[in-house]
Amino acid sequence: MAVELTLISRTYCHLCHDMQEALAPLLAESGARLVVLDVDADPALEAKYDELVPVLLHGENELCHYHLETAKVREYLAEIR
């Protein structure tokens, strides 16, 4: 079963778009899949992550925010396999 990562994002956020784009090669190499959630569509997410977006999560584990930390995420994905 593929690992599912969650990107907490917002539609008008250029950092969010940049992180999603930067994730594409990492997702392809790892076989992980990405779910994108709009922080502004969920009051609980907005309360928790409003100023941190984009935030990349695996379950409740925050992997990075603002910018993709490729090496850290790659290492994390290798460890959980």
Residue, then its C-alpha position, 0 to 999 in steps of 0.5 A: m500500500a502506498v504511503e499517503l502524504t498530506l499537503i496542507s495548502r491554500t489556493y493563493c499561496h505561491l509557496c504551496h504551489d512550489m512545494q506541490e510541484a517540488l514534491a512530484p519527483l519525490l512522489a514518483e520515486s517513492g511511490a507515495r501519493l499526495v492528498v492536498l487539503d485546503v487550509d481555508a476550507d476547514p476551521a480546525l486546519e486553519a486554526k492549527y496551520d494558518e500561518l505555517v502553510p504549506v505543511l507536509l504531513h504523514g499522518e500527524n507527523e509534520l515533515c516540513h513547512y514553508h519549503l520542501e526539505t527533500a533530503k529529510v522527506r526522502e530519508y523519512l520515506a525510506e525509514i518507514r518502508 
